[in-house]
């Protein structure tokens, strides 16, 4: 059984749902972004690209020191390394 709101006749459950959805949208107010050649890119995208570049550099460093032969599951390790660098950059510059 739904209860009626006293103020405007909207059912109480619908009112609560609307308020919770509106509160979720408050986080979308201002996202950090960069202007690259006139287009705005979100900062998380820049951090992901930088993380991938740093993971490629880590791959080259591992190959130089011959540590890449010790990594058995490289298809899982290098995306995790890229994610580590991306999250670290995000925390350093945007938190």
Rosetta constraint file for C-alpha pairs under 8 A:
AtomPair CA 2 CA 11 HARMONIC 6.13 0.50
AtomPair CA 2 CA 12 HARMONIC 6.61 0.50
AtomPair CA 2 CA 13 HARMONIC 6.68 0.50
AtomPair CA 3 CA 11 HARMONIC 5.59 0.50
AtomPair CA 3 CA 12 HARMONIC 5.44 0.50
AtomPair CA 3 CA 13 HARMONIC 7.52 0.50
AtomPair CA 4 CA 9 HARMONIC 5.69 0.50
AtomPair CA 4 CA 10 HARMONIC 6.02 0.50
AtomPair CA 4 CA 11 HARMONIC 4.50 0.50
AtomPair CA 4 CA 12 HARMONIC 5.64 0.50
AtomPair CA 5 CA 9 HARMONIC 5.33 0.50
AtomPair CA 5 CA 10 HARMONIC 5.55 0.50
AtomPair CA 5 CA 11 HARMONIC 5.65 0.50
AtomPair CA 5 CA 12 HARMONIC 5.37 0.50
AtomPair CA 5 CA 15 HARMONIC 7.93 0.50
AtomPair CA 10 CA 14 HARMONIC 6.83 0.50
AtomPair CA 10 CA 15 HARMONIC 6.43 0.50
AtomPair CA 11 CA 15 HARMONIC 6.25 0.50
AtomPair CA 12 CA 16 HARMONIC 6.20 0.50
AtomPair CA 13 CA 17 HARMONIC 6.23 0.50
AtomPair CA 14 CA 18 HARMONIC 6.14 0.50
AtomPair CA 15 CA 19 HARMONIC 6.26 0.50
AtomPair CA 16 CA 20 HARMONIC 6.23 0.50
AtomPair CA 17 CA 21 HARMONIC 6.24 0.50
AtomPair CA 18 CA 22 HARMONIC 6.19 0.50
AtomPair CA 19 CA 23 HARMONIC 6.19 0.50
AtomPair CA 20 CA 24 HARMONIC 6.42 0.50
AtomPair CA 21 CA 25 HARMONIC 6.66 0.50
AtomPair CA 22 CA 26 HARMONIC 6.90 0.50
AtomPair CA 25 CA 29 HARMONIC 7.60 0.50
AtomPair CA 31 CA 42 HARMONIC 7.07 0.50
AtomPair CA 31 CA 43 HARMONIC 7.88 0.50
AtomPair CA 32 CA 42 HARMONIC 6.16 0.50
AtomPair CA 32 CA 43 HARMONIC 5.54 0.50
AtomPair CA 32 CA 94 HARMONIC 7.88 0.50
AtomPair CA 33 CA 40 HARMONIC 6.04 0.50
AtomPair CA 33 CA 41 HARMONIC 5.38 0.50
AtomPair CA 33 CA 42 HARMONIC 4.25 0.50
AtomPair CA 33 CA 43 HARMONIC 4.82 0.50
AtomPair CA 34 CA 39 HARMONIC 7.97 0.50
AtomPair CA 34 CA 40 HARMONIC 5.35 0.50
AtomPair CA 34 CA 41 HARMONIC 5.31 0.50
AtomPair CA 34 CA 42 HARMONIC 6.37 0.50
AtomPair CA 34 CA 43 HARMONIC 6.35 0.50
AtomPair CA 35 CA 39 HARMONIC 5.38 0.50
AtomPair CA 35 CA 40 HARMONIC 4.44 0.50
AtomPair CA 35 CA 41 HARMONIC 6.42 0.50
AtomPair CA 36 CA 40 HARMONIC 6.23 0.50
AtomPair CA 36 CA 41 HARMONIC 7.05 0.50
AtomPair CA 41 CA 45 HARMONIC 6.87 0.50
AtomPair CA 41 CA 46 HARMONIC 7.37 0.50
AtomPair CA 42 CA 46 HARMONIC 6.88 0.50
AtomPair CA 43 CA 47 HARMONIC 6.24 0.50
AtomPair CA 43 CA 90 HARMONIC 7.98 0.50
AtomPair CA 44 CA 48 HARMONIC 6.15 0.50
AtomPair CA 44 CA 86 HARMONIC 7.92 0.50
AtomPair CA 44 CA 90 HARMONIC 6.96 0.50
AtomPair CA 45 CA 49 HARMONIC 6.31 0.50
AtomPair CA 46 CA 50 HARMONIC 6.18 0.50
AtomPair CA 47 CA 51 HARMONIC 5.97 0.50
AtomPair CA 47 CA 86 HARMONIC 4.91 0.50
AtomPair CA 47 CA 87 HARMONIC 7.44 0.50
AtomPair CA 47 CA 89 HARMONIC 6.19 0.50
AtomPair CA 47 CA 90 HARMONIC 6.22 0.50
AtomPair CA 48 CA 52 HARMONIC 6.22 0.50
AtomPair CA 48 CA 82 HARMONIC 7.39 0.50
AtomPair CA 48 CA 83 HARMONIC 7.21 0.50
AtomPair CA 48 CA 86 HARMONIC 4.99 0.50
AtomPair CA 49 CA 53 HARMONIC 6.33 0.50
AtomPair CA 49 CA 86 HARMONIC 7.74 0.50
AtomPair CA 50 CA 54 HARMONIC 6.15 0.50
AtomPair CA 50 CA 85 HARMONIC 7.68 0.50
AtomPair CA 50 CA 86 HARMONIC 6.62 0.50
AtomPair CA 51 CA 55 HARMONIC 6.06 0.50
AtomPair CA 51 CA 81 HARMONIC 7.81 0.50
AtomPair CA 51 CA 82 HARMONIC 4.58 0.50
AtomPair CA 51 CA 83 HARMONIC 6.38 0.50
AtomPair CA 51 CA 84 HARMONIC 7.39 0.50
AtomPair CA 51 CA 85 HARMONIC 4.68 0.50
AtomPair CA 51 CA 86 HARMONIC 4.34 0.50
AtomPair CA 51 CA 89 HARMONIC 7.80 0.50
AtomPair CA 52 CA 56 HARMONIC 6.22 0.50
AtomPair CA 52 CA 79 HARMONIC 7.90 0.50
AtomPair CA 52 CA 82 HARMONIC 4.92 0.50
AtomPair CA 52 CA 83 HARMONIC 7.87 0.50
AtomPair CA 52 CA 85 HARMONIC 7.87 0.50
AtomPair CA 52 CA 86 HARMONIC 7.71 0.50
AtomPair CA 53 CA 57 HARMONIC 6.33 0.50
AtomPair CA 53 CA 82 HARMONIC 7.83 0.50
AtomPair CA 54 CA 58 HARMONIC 6.11 0.50
AtomPair CA 54 CA 82 HARMONIC 6.84 0.50
AtomPair CA 54 CA 85 HARMONIC 6.83 0.50
AtomPair CA 55 CA 59 HARMONIC 6.13 0.50
AtomPair CA 55 CA 78 HARMONIC 6.36 0.50
AtomPair CA 55 CA 79 HARMONIC 7.75 0.50
AtomPair CA 55 CA 81 HARMONIC 5.77 0.50
AtomPair CA 55 CA 82 HARMONIC 4.93 0.50
AtomPair CA 55 CA 85 HARMONIC 7.42 0.50
AtomPair CA 56 CA 60 HARMONIC 6.37 0.50
AtomPair CA 57 CA 61 HARMONIC 6.19 0.50
AtomPair CA 58 CA 62 HARMONIC 6.05 0.50
AtomPair CA 59 CA 63 HARMONIC 6.13 0.50
AtomPair CA 59 CA 68 HARMONIC 7.23 0.50
AtomPair CA 59 CA 78 HARMONIC 7.70 0.50
AtomPair CA 60 CA 64 HARMONIC 6.09 0.50
AtomPair CA 61 CA 65 HARMONIC 6.33 0.50
AtomPair CA 62 CA 66 HARMONIC 5.81 0.50
AtomPair CA 62 CA 67 HARMONIC 4.79 0.50
AtomPair CA 62 CA 68 HARMONIC 5.12 0.50
AtomPair CA 63 CA 67 HARMONIC 5.98 0.50
AtomPair CA 63 CA 68 HARMONIC 5.23 0.50
AtomPair CA 63 CA 69 HARMONIC 7.87 0.50
AtomPair CA 67 CA 71 HARMONIC 7.12 0.50
AtomPair CA 71 CA 77 HARMONIC 7.76 0.50
AtomPair CA 73 CA 77 HARMONIC 6.21 0.50
AtomPair CA 74 CA 78 HARMONIC 5.90 0.50
AtomPair CA 75 CA 79 HARMONIC 7.09 0.50
AtomPair CA 76 CA 80 HARMONIC 6.43 0.50
AtomPair CA 77 CA 81 HARMONIC 6.18 0.50
AtomPair CA 78 CA 82 HARMONIC 6.15 0.50
AtomPair CA 79 CA 83 HARMONIC 6.11 0.50
AtomPair CA 80 CA 84 HARMONIC 6.04 0.50
AtomPair CA 81 CA 85 HARMONIC 6.28 0.50
AtomPair CA 82 CA 86 HARMONIC 6.10 0.50
AtomPair CA 83 CA 87 HARMONIC 6.01 0.50
AtomPair CA 84 CA 88 HARMONIC 6.01 0.50
AtomPair CA 85 CA 89 HARMONIC 6.07 0.50
AtomPair CA 86 CA 90 HARMONIC 6.17 0.50
AtomPair CA 87 CA 91 HARMONIC 6.13 0.50
AtomPair CA 88 CA 92 HARMONIC 6.12 0.50
AtomPair CA 89 CA 93 HARMONIC 6.07 0.50
AtomPair CA 90 CA 94 HARMONIC 5.46 0.50
AtomPair CA 90 CA 95 HARMONIC 7.10 0.50
AtomPair CA 91 CA 95 HARMONIC 5.10 0.50
